Amino acid sequence: MDMNGGLIAGITTLASSSALGSITVATVPTVVTATVPATGIAGFLGITTTVTSVVAAPVTLPVGGIIAVGALLTYGGYHAYKFMSRES
């Protein structure tokens, strides 16, 4: 295996690792709809109703994935810089 293959394999291993945890980057509103029994006598007779509510859903990203993407972008930028400086 060459140097580049080992580096990319290490980065993907880091990205899939759950040891580093995750970080919440945003909270987005999400609409949740549920069918529930109606209240009172209507519910006793088996009639249902639809309830819609808006809840806050967190958007989380794995820390290892963030580090891996940064490493791959840096690695690609380095090679682009080497290529551009060689061609000029």
DAZIPE-V363099 format. One record per residue. PHI is phi as a letter, one per 40 degrees, with the letter a starting at -180 (NA if undefined). NEAR is the number of other C-alpha atoms within 8 Angstrom. D_LAST is the distance of its C-alpha to the last C-alpha in Angstrom with 2 decimals. Layout:
[[PHI	NEAR	D_LAST] [PHI	NEAR	D_LAST]]
This chain:
[[NA	4	31.16] [c	5	27.59] [c	6	26.27] [c	6	24.67] [c	8	27.95] [c	9	29.99] [c	8	27.97] [c	9	28.25] [c	8	31.92] [c	8	32.58] [c	11	31.08] [c	9	33.20] [c	8	36.21] [c	10	35.72] [c	13	35.45] [c	8	38.67] [c	8	40.52] [c	8	43.20] [c	4	43.87] [c	8	41.67] [g	8	43.60] [a	10	42.49] [b	8	41.92] [c	9	43.29] [b	8	40.62] [a	7	42.82] [b	9	46.34] [b	8	46.87] [c	8	50.22] [b	8	51.47] [c	8	54.55] [b	8	56.97] [b	8	59.88] [b	7	62.87] [b	8	66.23] [b	8	69.09] [c	9	72.87] [c	11	74.41] [c	7	76.61] [g	6	80.36] [c	6	82.53] [c	10	79.73] [c	11	77.80] [c	9	81.01] [c	6	81.34] [g	8	77.84] [c	9	76.01] [b	10	72.41] [b	8	70.06] [b	8	66.31] [b	8	64.84] [b	8	61.35] [b	7	59.73] [b	8	56.35] [b	8	55.04] [c	8	51.97] [b	8	49.73] [c	9	47.18] [b	9	43.63] [b	9	42.69] [b	10	39.53] [c	12	39.42] [c	11	37.78] [c	14	36.28] [c	11	34.58] [c	10	33.07] [c	9	31.75] [c	12	30.45] [c	8	28.56] [c	8	26.99] [c	9	26.04] [c	10	24.51] [c	8	22.48] [c	8	21.25] [c	8	20.51] [c	8	18.57] [c	8	16.61] [c	8	15.80] [c	8	14.55] [c	8	12.49] [c	8	10.92] [c	8	10.41] [c	8	8.92] [c	8	6.45] [c	7	5.56] [c	6	5.75] [c	5	3.81] [c	4	0.00]]
